[in-house]
Amino acid sequence: MSTWRRATAADVVALRDLERIASRAGLAHVFGELPYPDDDVLARWALLLDDPGVVVEVVEDEVGMVALTAHDGTTLRHLAVRPDHWSAGLGREGFARAEAAGARRLWVLEENHRARALYGALGWTPSGDRQECPWPPFPVELEYAAP
């Protein structure tokens, strides 16, 4: 089991950077060559870190941030793992932390096959609800729910 710690405002850039790295590696087939929305994602992380109802936790190694999870007691908001640590169990650990804190739903890109396979393996299924992602090219997000 890895050592998770609560993120602070000092982590905002590292959170954005980890999310960018993981997104570019795992979702290039969705977002292609579009510029990453650095400023918007940074602002979103600042808001999440400032929200007392949201728990943001991270794992680090000697290089930097390796994994993150953000949840609010009902919803898994974010889960990301640095690609050089994919398949090491950190995604499952972060997911389990959110689930233990009460998360029973999440939103995932329809074309995020890696994440959807993880959630399905953990027993979560699509609820049937769909929405548009807020960033171009505005792909579809699916809601998943706990069994």
Secondary structure as UniProt FT lines:
FT   STRAND          5..6
FT   HELIX           9..11
FT   HELIX           12..26
FT   HELIX           28..31
FT   TURN            32..33
FT   HELIX           38..50
FT   TURN            52..53
FT   STRAND          55..60
FT   STRAND          65..71
FT   STRAND          75..81
FT   HELIX           83..85
FT   TURN            86..87
FT   HELIX           90..100
FT   TURN            101..102
FT   STRAND          105..109
FT   TURN            110..111
FT   HELIX           113..121
FT   TURN            122..123
FT   STRAND          125..132
FT   TURN            136..137
FT   STRAND          140..145
//
